[in-house]
Amino acid sequence: QLQIVESGGGLAQPGGSLRLSCAASGFTFSSSTMSWARQAPGKGLEWVSTIYSDSMSYYADSMKGRFTISRDNTKNTVYLQINSLKPEDTAVYYCGTNRNMKYRGQGTQVTVSS
């Protein structure tokens, strides 16, 4: 069955970096559009980025410059690199299918604090 598992979150200091991973199985990953979204405490789900099967990527305007999405089809994995972390990046980060996150994982917690 379809499975999506995020990892790589944790506690990081402001200014630091994290690379989140999303391992997928149970569907044809290489031809699938994948996305990252996040949910900060007390807020709704916020789209972060989408990568298409040809590796064309798109970002929310507020995410451009510090976030980089990538994929490795040999590992059925999509990544999200976050640089220059800010406290406001604190959220649960989800990986999911398509732009609408129709199927998504359980999320990985990112906490940015000194």
Secondary structure, DSSP 8 states (H G I E B T S, - for coil): --EEEEE--EEE-TT--EEEEEEEESS-GGG--EEEEEE-TTS-EEEEEEE-TT--EEE-GGGTTTEEEEEETTTTEEEEEE-S--GGG-EEEEEEETTTTSSB---EEEEE--
